[in-house]
Each structure stands twice: as C-alpha cells, then as structure tokens.
Amino acid sequence: MQGDRIVGKETIPILLGEKRALRLLKTILVINFGILFISSAFQLISSLGFALLICPAFVFIILSAHERGYMLPGIRLEFLVESNFVMAGVMTLVWSLL
C-alpha cells in the first residue's frame, strides 16, 4: 500500500482502507464458494466444482491469517496466494485426465 501511495495510484485498499478491502475480499470469496458449491450440487457445472472449492477456502484462510498477524507481508504470503492458481490448474488437469 505504501508503494501505491508514493506513486499516487488509487487502488481499492487505498480508497477503502486496508480493513474494508480485506472484508470485501473475504465477502467475495464466501460468495464465490457458495456459487461454486450450489452450481456443483445442482449439476449446473461439472463435479470438478467440488474439488475447486478448496481454492477460495484456501485463500480465505490465508487472508484470515494475514489479518490476524500470523502471516506478515512478504515472499511467503505472495507464494501462498499465487500458488492457488497453480493448484487450481493442477486439479483441473488431473480431473480432465481421469
């Protein structure tokens, strides 16, 4: 956030504040989880949706840990967030091969 302020970028955390931005992200993750679960349960999408429920749950846990101060900003936090995309891709690849 400090880098954004220095260069004058108006990002969501700058406009809303860090706490409100985290709350917005967590709300979006819960909605994403619910839509994915309901869509899979009613077979609107494939059963892969049940496996992909891990992704928003994983990010929610990471955000909660960061918010409580258990995980400080840095390479570890960025790695966990970015590895979520790789995990979703690997799960999709394995599901398509089966």
PDB file as gemmi writes it, atoms N, CA and C in Angstrom:
CRYST1    1.000    1.000    1.000  90.00  90.00  90.00 P 1                      
ATOM      1  N   MET A   1       0.812  -1.193   0.000  1.00  0.00           N  
ATOM      2  CA  MET A   1       0.000   0.000   0.000  1.00  0.00           C  
ATOM      3  C   MET A   1       0.857   1.259   0.000  1.00  0.00           C  
ATOM      4  N   GLN A   2       1.995   1.195   0.674  1.00  0.00           N  
ATOM      5  CA  GLN A   2       2.842   2.380   0.738  1.00  0.00           C  
ATOM      6  C   GLN A   2       3.368   2.752  -0.641  1.00  0.00           C  
ATOM      7  N   GLY A   3       3.725   1.721  -1.431  1.00  0.00           N  
ATOM      8  CA  GLY A   3       4.214   1.985  -2.779  1.00  0.00           C  
ATOM      9  C   GLY A   3       3.155   2.638  -3.647  1.00  0.00           C  
ATOM     10  N   ASP A   4       1.891   2.202  -3.479  1.00  0.00           N  
ATOM     11  CA  ASP A   4       0.796   2.805  -4.233  1.00  0.00           C  
ATOM     12  C   ASP A   4       0.597   4.263  -3.847  1.00  0.00           C  
ATOM     13  N   ARG A   5       0.716   4.539  -2.573  1.00  0.00           N  
ATOM     14  CA  ARG A   5       0.552   5.926  -2.115  1.00  0.00           C  
ATOM     15  C   ARG A   5       1.666   6.817  -2.639  1.00  0.00           C  
ATOM     16  N   ILE A   6       2.882   6.280  -2.657  1.00  0.00           N  
ATOM     17  CA  ILE A   6       4.029   7.078  -3.093  1.00  0.00           C  
ATOM     18  C   ILE A   6       3.879   7.495  -4.548  1.00  0.00           C  
ATOM     19  N   VAL A   7       3.454   6.553  -5.405  1.00  0.00           N  
ATOM     20  CA  VAL A   7       3.337   6.876  -6.829  1.00  0.00           C  
ATOM     21  C   VAL A   7       1.976   7.457  -7.182  1.00  0.00           C  
ATOM     22  N   GLY A   8       1.072   7.528  -6.231  1.00  0.00           N  
ATOM     23  CA  GLY A   8      -0.213   8.175  -6.458  1.00  0.00           C  
ATOM     24  C   GLY A   8      -1.277   7.295  -7.081  1.00  0.00           C  
ATOM     25  N   LYS A   9      -1.112   5.976  -7.037  1.00  0.00           N  
ATOM     26  CA  LYS A   9      -2.119   5.078  -7.584  1.00  0.00           C  
ATOM     27  C   LYS A   9      -3.296   4.977  -6.622  1.00  0.00           C  
ATOM     28  N   GLU A  10      -4.492   4.977  -7.190  1.00  0.00           N  
ATOM     29  CA  GLU A  10      -5.695   4.842  -6.369  1.00  0.00           C  
ATOM     30  C   GLU A  10      -6.214   3.415  -6.495  1.00  0.00           C  
ATOM     31  N   THR A  11      -5.707   2.533  -5.640  1.00  0.00           N  
ATOM     32  CA  THR A  11      -6.138   1.138  -5.638  1.00  0.00           C  
ATOM     33  C   THR A  11      -7.277   0.961  -4.640  1.00  0.00           C  
ATOM     34  N   ILE A  12      -7.902  -0.194  -4.659  1.00  0.00           N  
ATOM     35  CA  ILE A  12      -9.029  -0.451  -3.753  1.00  0.00           C  
ATOM     36  C   ILE A  12      -8.611  -0.330  -2.292  1.00  0.00           C  
ATOM     37  N   PRO A  13      -7.464  -0.917  -1.868  1.00  0.00           N  
ATOM     38  CA  PRO A  13      -7.076  -0.729  -0.462  1.00  0.00           C  
ATOM     39  C   PRO A  13      -6.823   0.731  -0.092  1.00  0.00           C  
ATOM     40  N   ILE A  14      -6.350   1.541  -1.041  1.00  0.00           N  
ATOM     41  CA  ILE A  14      -6.119   2.955  -0.756  1.00  0.00           C  
ATOM     42  C   ILE A  14      -7.454   3.675  -0.595  1.00  0.00           C  
ATOM     43  N   LEU A  15      -8.402   3.377  -1.490  1.00  0.00           N  
ATOM     44  CA  LEU A  15      -9.694   4.063  -1.451  1.00  0.00           C  
ATOM     45  C   LEU A  15     -10.557   3.620  -0.271  1.00  0.00           C  
ATOM     46  N   LEU A  16     -10.588   2.313  -0.001  1.00  0.00           N  
ATOM     47  CA  LEU A  16     -11.456   1.791   1.062  1.00  0.00           C  
ATOM     48  C   LEU A  16     -10.767   1.700   2.419  1.00  0.00           C  
ATOM     49  N   GLY A  17      -9.470   1.542   2.400  1.00  0.00           N  
ATOM     50  CA  GLY A  17      -8.740   1.263   3.622  1.00  0.00           C  
ATOM     51  C   GLY A  17      -8.460  -0.233   3.685  1.00  0.00           C  
ATOM     52  N   GLU A  18      -7.430  -0.598   4.423  1.00  0.00           N  
ATOM     53  CA  GLU A  18      -6.999  -1.994   4.438  1.00  0.00           C  
ATOM     54  C   GLU A  18      -8.058  -2.928   5.024  1.00  0.00           C  
ATOM     55  N   LYS A  19      -8.662  -2.543   6.137  1.00  0.00           N  
ATOM     56  CA  LYS A  19      -9.643  -3.420   6.784  1.00  0.00           C  
ATOM     57  C   LYS A  19     -10.885  -3.626   5.923  1.00  0.00           C  
ATOM     58  N   ARG A  20     -11.380  -2.557   5.319  1.00  0.00           N  
ATOM     59  CA  ARG A  20     -12.571  -2.685   4.470  1.00  0.00           C  
ATOM     60  C   ARG A  20     -12.256  -3.458   3.197  1.00  0.00           C  
ATOM     61  N   ALA A  21     -11.049  -3.310   2.675  1.00  0.00           N  
ATOM     62  CA  ALA A  21     -10.654  -4.061   1.483  1.00  0.00           C  
ATOM     63  C   ALA A  21     -10.555  -5.551   1.794  1.00  0.00           C  
ATOM     64  N   LEU A  22      -9.997  -5.893   2.954  1.00  0.00           N  
ATOM     65  CA  LEU A  22      -9.941  -7.296   3.358  1.00  0.00           C  
ATOM     66  C   LEU A  22     -11.340  -7.868   3.573  1.00  0.00           C  
ATOM     67  N   ARG A  23     -12.220  -7.079   4.157  1.00  0.00           N  
ATOM     68  CA  ARG A  23     -13.601  -7.534   4.345  1.00  0.00           C  
ATOM     69  C   ARG A  23     -14.288  -7.748   3.002  1.00  0.00           C  
ATOM     70  N   LEU A  24     -14.041  -6.862   2.043  1.00  0.00           N  
ATOM     71  CA  LEU A  24     -14.603  -7.016   0.703  1.00  0.00           C  
ATOM     72  C   LEU A  24     -14.081  -8.288   0.035  1.00  0.00           C  
ATOM     73  N   LEU A  25     -12.778  -8.546   0.134  1.00  0.00           N  
ATOM     74  CA  LEU A  25     -12.201  -9.756  -0.437  1.00  0.00           C  
ATOM     75  C   LEU A  25     -12.784 -11.007   0.201  1.00  0.00           C  
ATOM     76  N   LYS A  26     -12.928 -11.000   1.512  1.00  0.00           N  
ATOM     77  CA  LYS A  26     -13.488 -12.169   2.192  1.00  0.00           C  
ATOM     78  C   LYS A  26     -14.948 -12.388   1.811  1.00  0.00           C  
ATOM     79  N   THR A  27     -15.685 -11.317   1.640  1.00  0.00           N  
ATOM     80  CA  THR A  27     -17.087 -11.439   1.211  1.00  0.00           C  
ATOM     81  C   THR A  27     -17.169 -12.021  -0.192  1.00  0.00           C  
ATOM     82  N   ILE A  28     -16.316 -11.551  -1.084  1.00  0.00           N  
ATOM     83  CA  ILE A  28     -16.296 -12.077  -2.449  1.00  0.00           C  
ATOM     84  C   ILE A  28     -15.924 -13.558  -2.441  1.00  0.00           C  
ATOM     85  N   LEU A  29     -14.981 -13.957  -1.585  1.00  0.00           N  
ATOM     86  CA  LEU A  29     -14.596 -15.361  -1.501  1.00  0.00           C  
ATOM     87  C   LEU A  29     -15.741 -16.232  -0.996  1.00  0.00           C  
ATOM     88  N   VAL A  30     -16.481 -15.752  -0.007  1.00  0.00           N  
ATOM     89  CA  VAL A  30     -17.619 -16.513   0.521  1.00  0.00           C  
ATOM     90  C   VAL A  30     -18.698 -16.656  -0.561  1.00  0.00           C  
ATOM     91  N   ILE A  31     -18.970 -15.590  -1.280  1.00  0.00           N  
ATOM     92  CA  ILE A  31     -19.965 -15.643  -2.366  1.00  0.00           C  
ATOM     93  C   ILE A  31     -19.487 -16.603  -3.459  1.00  0.00           C  
ATOM     94  N   ASN A  32     -18.207 -16.526  -3.810  1.00  0.00           N  
ATOM     95  CA  ASN A  32     -17.628 -17.418  -4.805  1.00  0.00           C  
ATOM     96  C   ASN A  32     -17.759 -18.880  -4.364  1.00  0.00           C  
ATOM     97  N   PHE A  33     -17.458 -19.156  -3.108  1.00  0.00           N  
ATOM     98  CA  PHE A  33     -17.573 -20.501  -2.557  1.00  0.00           C  
ATOM     99  C   PHE A  33     -19.018 -20.987  -2.643  1.00  0.00           C  
ATOM    100  N   GLY A  34     -19.957 -20.134  -2.253  1.00  0.00           N  
ATOM    101  CA  GLY A  34     -21.373 -20.510  -2.281  1.00  0.00           C  
ATOM    102  C   GLY A  34     -21.879 -20.787  -3.684  1.00  0.00           C  
ATOM    103  N   ILE A  35     -21.536 -19.926  -4.626  1.00  0.00           N  
ATOM    104  CA  ILE A  35     -21.976 -20.118  -6.013  1.00  0.00           C  
ATOM    105  C   ILE A  35     -21.377 -21.401  -6.588  1.00  0.00           C  
ATOM    106  N   LEU A  36     -20.110 -21.643  -6.312  1.00  0.00           N  
ATOM    107  CA  LEU A  36     -19.450 -22.843  -6.810  1.00  0.00           C  
ATOM    108  C   LEU A  36     -20.065 -24.098  -6.205  1.00  0.00           C  
ATOM    109  N   PHE A  37     -20.360 -24.055  -4.922  1.00  0.00           N  
ATOM    110  CA  PHE A  37     -20.966 -25.213  -4.244  1.00  0.00           C  
ATOM    111  C   PHE A  37     -22.369 -25.489  -4.782  1.00  0.00           C  
ATOM    112  N   ILE A  38     -23.191 -24.453  -4.872  1.00  0.00           N  
ATOM    113  CA  ILE A  38     -24.566 -24.633  -5.344  1.00  0.00           C  
ATOM    114  C   ILE A  38     -24.586 -25.088  -6.803  1.00  0.00           C  
ATOM    115  N   SER A  39     -23.720 -24.510  -7.615  1.00  0.00           N  
ATOM    116  CA  SER A  39     -23.659 -24.897  -9.029  1.00  0.00           C  
ATOM    117  C   SER A  39     -23.243 -26.355  -9.188  1.00  0.00           C  
ATOM    118  N   SER A  40     -22.317 -26.796  -8.374  1.00  0.00           N  
ATOM    119  CA  SER A  40     -21.895 -28.192  -8.438  1.00  0.00           C  
ATOM    120  C   SER A  40     -22.972 -29.115  -7.882  1.00  0.00           C  
ATOM    121  N   ALA A  41     -23.618 -28.700  -6.813  1.00  0.00           N  
ATOM    122  CA  ALA A  41     -24.641 -29.542  -6.196  1.00  0.00           C  
ATOM    123  C   ALA A  41     -25.834 -29.749  -7.122  1.00  0.00           C  
ATOM    124  N   PHE A  42     -26.221 -28.741  -7.857  1.00  0.00           N  
ATOM    125  CA  PHE A  42     -27.346 -28.854  -8.788  1.00  0.00           C  
ATOM    126  C   PHE A  42     -26.897 -29.251 -10.194  1.00  0.00           C  
ATOM    127  N   GLN A  43     -25.646 -29.658 -10.323  1.00  0.00           N  
ATOM    128  CA  GLN A  43     -25.052 -30.138 -11.572  1.00  0.00           C  
ATOM    129  C   GLN A  43     -25.166 -29.123 -12.716  1.00  0.00           C  
ATOM    130  N   LEU A  44     -25.081 -27.849 -12.380  1.00  0.00           N  
ATOM    131  CA  LEU A  44     -25.019 -26.814 -13.403  1.00  0.00           C  
ATOM    132  C   LEU A  44     -23.626 -26.762 -14.013  1.00  0.00           C  
ATOM    133  N   ILE A  45     -22.645 -27.183 -13.235  1.00  0.00           N  
ATOM    134  CA  ILE A  45     -21.275 -27.323 -13.717  1.00  0.00           C  
ATOM    135  C   ILE A  45     -20.815 -28.731 -13.366  1.00  0.00           C  
ATOM    136  N   SER A  46     -19.647 -29.119 -13.829  1.00  0.00           N  
ATOM    137  CA  SER A  46     -19.163 -30.477 -13.600  1.00  0.00           C  
ATOM    138  C   SER A  46     -18.801 -30.689 -12.129  1.00  0.00           C  
ATOM    139  N   SER A  47     -18.524 -31.931 -11.805  1.00  0.00           N  
ATOM    140  CA  SER A  47     -18.158 -32.263 -10.428  1.00  0.00           C  
ATOM    141  C   SER A  47     -16.796 -31.700 -10.049  1.00  0.00           C  
ATOM    142  N   LEU A  48     -16.061 -31.181 -11.007  1.00  0.00           N  
ATOM    143  CA  LEU A  48     -14.794 -30.511 -10.712  1.00  0.00           C  
ATOM    144  C   LEU A  48     -15.009 -29.336  -9.756  1.00  0.00           C  
ATOM    145  N   GLY A  49     -16.204 -28.757  -9.782  1.00  0.00           N  
ATOM    146  CA  GLY A  49     -16.511 -27.634  -8.899  1.00  0.00           C  
ATOM    147  C   GLY A  49     -16.322 -27.973  -7.433  1.00  0.00           C  
ATOM    148  N   PHE A  50     -16.626 -29.232  -7.057  1.00  0.00           N  
ATOM    149  CA  PHE A  50     -16.440 -29.629  -5.661  1.00  0.00           C  
ATOM    150  C   PHE A  50     -14.957 -29.625  -5.290  1.00  0.00           C  
ATOM    151  N   ALA A  51     -14.104 -30.081  -6.202  1.00  0.00           N  
ATOM    152  CA  ALA A  51     -12.665 -30.076  -5.932  1.00  0.00           C  
ATOM    153  C   ALA A  51     -12.126 -28.648  -5.882  1.00  0.00           C  
ATOM    154  N   LEU A  52     -12.658 -27.801  -6.746  1.00  0.00           N  
ATOM    155  CA  LEU A  52     -12.176 -26.417  -6.797  1.00  0.00           C  
ATOM    156  C   LEU A  52     -12.653 -25.572  -5.622  1.00  0.00           C  
ATOM    157  N   LEU A  53     -13.523 -26.109  -4.777  1.00  0.00           N  
ATOM    158  CA  LEU A  53     -13.933 -25.390  -3.566  1.00  0.00           C  
ATOM    159  C   LEU A  53     -12.754 -25.160  -2.626  1.00  0.00           C  
ATOM    160  N   ILE A  54     -11.713 -25.967  -2.807  1.00  0.00           N  
ATOM    161  CA  ILE A  54     -10.515 -25.806  -1.981  1.00  0.00           C  
ATOM    162  C   ILE A  54      -9.874 -24.435  -2.214  1.00  0.00           C  
ATOM    163  N   CYS A  55      -9.933 -23.941  -3.430  1.00  0.00           N  
ATOM    164  CA  CYS A  55      -9.233 -22.695  -3.780  1.00  0.00           C  
ATOM    165  C   CYS A  55      -9.748 -21.471  -3.014  1.00  0.00           C  
ATOM    166  N   PRO A  56     -11.061 -21.147  -3.062  1.00  0.00           N  
ATOM    167  CA  PRO A  56     -11.491 -19.982  -2.280  1.00  0.00           C  
ATOM    168  C   PRO A  56     -11.357 -20.195  -0.776  1.00  0.00           C  
ATOM    169  N   ALA A  57     -11.507 -21.450  -0.324  1.00  0.00           N  
ATOM    170  CA  ALA A  57     -11.331 -21.725   1.106  1.00  0.00           C  
ATOM    171  C   ALA A  57      -9.880 -21.479   1.516  1.00  0.00           C  
ATOM    172  N   PHE A  58      -8.949 -21.900   0.674  1.00  0.00           N  
ATOM    173  CA  PHE A  58      -7.520 -21.707   0.938  1.00  0.00           C  
ATOM    174  C   PHE A  58      -7.168 -20.225   1.007  1.00  0.00           C  
ATOM    175  N   VAL A  59      -7.661 -19.446   0.071  1.00  0.00           N  
ATOM    176  CA  VAL A  59      -7.379 -18.007   0.062  1.00  0.00           C  
ATOM    177  C   VAL A  59      -8.024 -17.327   1.273  1.00  0.00           C  
ATOM    178  N   PHE A  60      -9.231 -17.762   1.654  1.00  0.00           N  
ATOM    179  CA  PHE A  60      -9.893 -17.206   2.834  1.00  0.00           C  
ATOM    180  C   PHE A  60      -9.046 -17.449   4.083  1.00  0.00           C  
ATOM    181  N   ILE A  61      -8.495 -18.651   4.205  1.00  0.00           N  
ATOM    182  CA  ILE A  61      -7.646 -18.974   5.357  1.00  0.00           C  
ATOM    183  C   ILE A  61      -6.385 -18.117   5.351  1.00  0.00           C  
ATOM    184  N   ILE A  62      -5.790 -17.935   4.179  1.00  0.00           N  
ATOM    185  CA  ILE A  62      -4.588 -17.103   4.077  1.00  0.00           C  
ATOM    186  C   ILE A  62      -4.901 -15.659   4.463  1.00  0.00           C  
ATOM    187  N   LEU A  63      -6.023 -15.125   3.965  1.00  0.00           N  
ATOM    188  CA  LEU A  63      -6.397 -13.748   4.311  1.00  0.00           C  
ATOM    189  C   LEU A  63      -6.683 -13.603   5.796  1.00  0.00           C  
ATOM    190  N   SER A  64      -7.328 -14.595   6.390  1.00  0.00           N  
ATOM    191  CA  SER A  64      -7.612 -14.544   7.822  1.00  0.00           C  
ATOM    192  C   SER A  64      -6.331 -14.578   8.636  1.00  0.00           C  
ATOM    193  N   ALA A  65      -5.379 -15.431   8.221  1.00  0.00           N  
ATOM    194  CA  ALA A  65      -4.097 -15.493   8.924  1.00  0.00           C  
ATOM    195  C   ALA A  65      -3.340 -14.176   8.794  1.00  0.00           C  
ATOM    196  N   HIS A  66      -3.387 -13.575   7.618  1.00  0.00           N  
ATOM    197  CA  HIS A  66      -2.718 -12.287   7.415  1.00  0.00           C  
ATOM    198  C   HIS A  66      -3.390 -11.195   8.259  1.00  0.00           C  
ATOM    199  N   GLU A  67      -4.705 -11.219   8.299  1.00  0.00           N  
ATOM    200  CA  GLU A  67      -5.445 -10.204   9.042  1.00  0.00           C  
ATOM    201  C   GLU A  67      -5.168 -10.287  10.543  1.00  0.00           C  
ATOM    202  N   ARG A  68      -4.981 -11.492  11.043  1.00  0.00           N  
ATOM    203  CA  ARG A  68      -4.710 -11.670  12.479  1.00  0.00           C  
ATOM    204  C   ARG A  68      -3.245 -11.478  12.833  1.00  0.00           C  
ATOM    205  N   GLY A  69      -2.404 -11.299  11.823  1.00  0.00           N  
ATOM    206  CA  GLY A  69      -0.990 -11.045  12.077  1.00  0.00           C  
ATOM    207  C   GLY A  69      -0.136 -12.294  12.129  1.00  0.00           C  
ATOM    208  N   TYR A  70      -0.696 -13.464  11.805  1.00  0.00           N  
ATOM    209  CA  TYR A  70       0.081 -14.695  11.798  1.00  0.00           C  
ATOM    210  C   TYR A  70       0.988 -14.790  10.575  1.00  0.00           C  
ATOM    211  N   MET A  71       0.647 -14.062   9.528  1.00  0.00           N  
ATOM    212  CA  MET A  71       1.418 -14.101   8.302  1.00  0.00           C  
ATOM    213  C   MET A  71       1.683 -12.669   7.860  1.00  0.00           C  
ATOM    214  N   LEU A  72       2.925 -12.293   7.891  1.00  0.00           N  
ATOM    215  CA  LEU A  72       3.296 -10.932   7.530  1.00  0.00           C  
ATOM    216  C   LEU A  72       3.469 -10.814   6.015  1.00  0.00           C  
ATOM    217  N   PRO A  73       3.304  -9.616   5.474  1.00  0.00           N  
ATOM    218  CA  PRO A  73       3.508  -9.434   4.031  1.00  0.00           C  
ATOM    219  C   PRO A  73       4.938  -9.808   3.651  1.00  0.00           C  
ATOM    220  N   GLY A  74       5.064 -10.456   2.538  1.00  0.00           N  
ATOM    221  CA  GLY A  74       6.388 -10.851   2.081  1.00  0.00           C  
ATOM    222  C   GLY A  74       6.296 -11.976   1.076  1.00  0.00           C  
ATOM    223  N   ILE A  75       7.416 -12.616   0.867  1.00  0.00           N  
ATOM    224  CA  ILE A  75       7.508 -13.650  -0.163  1.00  0.00           C  
ATOM    225  C   ILE A  75       6.619 -14.840   0.181  1.00  0.00           C  
ATOM    226  N   ARG A  76       6.555 -15.245   1.434  1.00  0.00           N  
ATOM    227  CA  ARG A  76       5.745 -16.404   1.816  1.00  0.00           C  
ATOM    228  C   ARG A  76       4.267 -16.155   1.539  1.00  0.00           C  
ATOM    229  N   LEU A  77       3.779 -15.001   1.899  1.00  0.00           N  
ATOM    230  CA  LEU A  77       2.374 -14.670   1.651  1.00  0.00           C  
ATOM    231  C   LEU A  77       2.088 -14.622   0.156  1.00  0.00           C  
ATOM    232  N   GLU A  78       2.954 -13.990  -0.601  1.00  0.00           N  
ATOM    233  CA  GLU A  78       2.765 -13.914  -2.050  1.00  0.00           C  
ATOM    234  C   GLU A  78       2.825 -15.295  -2.688  1.00  0.00           C  
ATOM    235  N   PHE A  79       3.731 -16.145  -2.205  1.00  0.00           N  
ATOM    236  CA  PHE A  79       3.831 -17.500  -2.737  1.00  0.00           C  
ATOM    237  C   PHE A  79       2.545 -18.276  -2.493  1.00  0.00           C  
ATOM    238  N   LEU A  80       1.999 -18.191  -1.298  1.00  0.00           N  
ATOM    239  CA  LEU A  80       0.772 -18.929  -0.992  1.00  0.00           C  
ATOM    240  C   LEU A  80      -0.407 -18.437  -1.820  1.00  0.00           C  
ATOM    241  N   VAL A  81      -0.503 -17.139  -2.013  1.00  0.00           N  
ATOM    242  CA  VAL A  81      -1.606 -16.602  -2.810  1.00  0.00           C  
ATOM    243  C   VAL A  81      -1.450 -17.007  -4.269  1.00  0.00           C  
ATOM    244  N   GLU A  82      -0.256 -16.878  -4.822  1.00  0.00           N  
ATOM    245  CA  GLU A  82      -0.036 -17.200  -6.232  1.00  0.00           C  
ATOM    246  C   GLU A  82      -0.085 -18.701  -6.493  1.00  0.00           C  
ATOM    247  N   SER A  83       0.313 -19.517  -5.519  1.00  0.00           N  
ATOM    248  CA  SER A  83       0.270 -20.968  -5.719  1.00  0.00           C  
ATOM    249  C   SER A  83      -1.163 -21.477  -5.816  1.00  0.00           C  
ATOM    250  N   ASN A  84      -2.107 -20.670  -5.392  1.00  0.00           N  
ATOM    251  CA  ASN A  84      -3.518 -21.039  -5.506  1.00  0.00           C  
ATOM    252  C   ASN A  84      -3.911 -21.236  -6.967  1.00  0.00           C  
ATOM    253  N   PHE A  85      -3.385 -20.410  -7.855  1.00  0.00           N  
ATOM    254  CA  PHE A  85      -3.677 -20.534  -9.281  1.00  0.00           C  
ATOM    255  C   PHE A  85      -3.077 -21.819  -9.855  1.00  0.00           C  
ATOM    256  N   VAL A  86      -1.866 -22.139  -9.427  1.00  0.00           N  
ATOM    257  CA  VAL A  86      -1.223 -23.366  -9.884  1.00  0.00           C  
ATOM    258  C   VAL A  86      -1.990 -24.577  -9.372  1.00  0.00           C  
ATOM    259  N   MET A  87      -2.427 -24.523  -8.117  1.00  0.00           N  
ATOM    260  CA  MET A  87      -3.190 -25.625  -7.533  1.00  0.00           C  
ATOM    261  C   MET A  87      -4.486 -25.853  -8.306  1.00  0.00           C  
ATOM    262  N   ALA A  88      -5.177 -24.791  -8.672  1.00  0.00           N  
ATOM    263  CA  ALA A  88      -6.415 -24.928  -9.448  1.00  0.00           C  
ATOM    264  C   ALA A  88      -6.119 -25.534 -10.816  1.00  0.00           C  
ATOM    265  N   GLY A  89      -5.044 -25.125 -11.444  1.00  0.00           N  
ATOM    266  CA  GLY A  89      -4.669 -25.680 -12.739  1.00  0.00           C  
ATOM    267  C   GLY A  89      -4.318 -27.150 -12.661  1.00  0.00           C  
ATOM    268  N   VAL A  90      -3.566 -27.541 -11.640  1.00  0.00           N  
ATOM    269  CA  VAL A  90      -3.190 -28.945 -11.475  1.00  0.00           C  
ATOM    270  C   VAL A  90      -4.423 -29.795 -11.199  1.00  0.00           C  
ATOM    271  N   MET A  91      -5.321 -29.314 -10.341  1.00  0.00           N  
ATOM    272  CA  MET A  91      -6.552 -30.065 -10.059  1.00  0.00           C  
ATOM    273  C   MET A  91      -7.381 -30.237 -11.322  1.00  0.00           C  
ATOM    274  N   THR A  92      -7.469 -29.202 -12.130  1.00  0.00           N  
ATOM    275  CA  THR A  92      -8.225 -29.282 -13.379  1.00  0.00           C  
ATOM    276  C   THR A  92      -7.579 -30.254 -14.352  1.00  0.00           C  
ATOM    277  N   LEU A  93      -6.256 -30.232 -14.454  1.00  0.00           N  
ATOM    278  CA  LEU A  93      -5.550 -31.149 -15.335  1.00  0.00           C  
ATOM    279  C   LEU A  93      -5.763 -32.594 -14.909  1.00  0.00           C  
ATOM    280  N   VAL A  94      -5.618 -32.870 -13.611  1.00  0.00           N  
ATOM    281  CA  VAL A  94      -5.818 -34.223 -13.105  1.00  0.00           C  
ATOM    282  C   VAL A  94      -7.263 -34.674 -13.337  1.00  0.00           C  
ATOM    283  N   TRP A  95      -8.214 -33.783 -13.098  1.00  0.00           N  
ATOM    284  CA  TRP A  95      -9.625 -34.128 -13.305  1.00  0.00           C  
ATOM    285  C   TRP A  95      -9.902 -34.435 -14.768  1.00  0.00           C  
ATOM    286  N   SER A  96      -9.305 -33.676 -15.684  1.00  0.00           N  
ATOM    287  CA  SER A  96      -9.551 -33.911 -17.105  1.00  0.00           C  
ATOM    288  C   SER A  96      -8.908 -35.193 -17.603  1.00  0.00           C  
ATOM    289  N   LEU A  97      -7.804 -35.611 -16.962  1.00  0.00           N  
ATOM    290  CA  LEU A  97      -7.136 -36.859 -17.341  1.00  0.00           C  
ATOM    291  C   LEU A  97      -7.874 -38.088 -16.812  1.00  0.00           C  
ATOM    292  N   LEU A  98      -8.635 -37.908 -15.761  1.00  0.00           N  
ATOM    293  CA  LEU A  98      -9.376 -39.034 -15.197  1.00  0.00           C  
ATOM    294  C   LEU A  98     -10.653 -39.157 -15.924  1.00  0.00           C  
TER     295      LEU A  98                                                      
END                                                                             
